[in-house]
Amino acid sequence: MSSESTVSLRVFVEPQQGATYADQLAVARAAEDLGYEAFFRSDHYLKMGDVSGLPGPTDAWLTLAGLARETSRIRLGTLLTSVTFRHPGPLAISMSQVDHMSGGRLD
């Protein structure tokens, strides 16, 4: 085993608490520019706790598709995806498309 260790930094955001696509893009680009390895976001539509959640929810997979085209190196993904409102077949197609759009950067 090597005595060298590597640190992998990743960013996770909860945009249902109140973040636009532009906010998420700014975070993903900053993370990429700063050398972070990945950008993950939650797959929730409803806010949690005492926040307004404004300007409203954004969709995880639509957002990741946009980020796939507007970033070049950072890996993209969700920590989990909700099975309560995502049917496995269409979800698999969406995930495959995001992976293709990102050049294989989907985690």
Secondary structure, DSSP 8 states (H G I E B T S, - for coil): --S------EEEE-GGGT--HHHHHHHHHHHHHTT-SEEEE---SS--SS---TT----HHHHHHHHHHH-SS-EEEES---SSS--HHHHHHHHHHHHHHTTS-B-
